[in-house]
Amino acid sequence: GLGEWVSLGAQNLHWEAQGAFTGEVSGAMLADVGCRYVIVGHSERRHLMGESDEWVARKVRAALAAGLTPILCVGETLDERRAGLTEAVVARQLESALQGLAAEQVGGMVVAYEPVWAIGTGENATGQEADRIISGVIRAWVHARFGEAPARRLRVQYGGSVSPANIGEFMAYPSIDGALVGGASLKVESFAPIVAAGRRAT
């Protein structure tokens, strides 16, 4: 049935387990309604809502404490890309969010590489570019800090203008475990082929 391969996730959470934070949702509340995953540090939260690396780190820990799997988003802006700072920005975001965690915790997480310049713009990184960051920066960084097993077990996705036309390009790379799909997930005619492509690749 559908429930065997579809899980509930949330787009955000607050870093405190409880308190007077009107409008925020705690990890415990998400877990209580059946969520297994929660997105943390999406670029729109970072850049539109002003979430700092420190806030993102606190949210990662709150998600883990609530028994949720964080989907940690990392990625560079267009200006950072043009300045040749992609690798440094992604490494900084990983360092801030994951420092101090146990290797087992990191290995059980999901990281989504979502270049900010590609979100909702119709522009996307090539499969080769995404693989270079996912293999050469994200998995390499986790391997150096936490060891080979967590780096191999960690699920890493690509996000940023994913579409039926380009999903196959990303899924062709063994380093890319799936996609964090935004706009294309809002219409069944675009999302269904993406899901089908992902399932064929697994």
Disulfide bonds with the S-S distance in Angstrom:
none
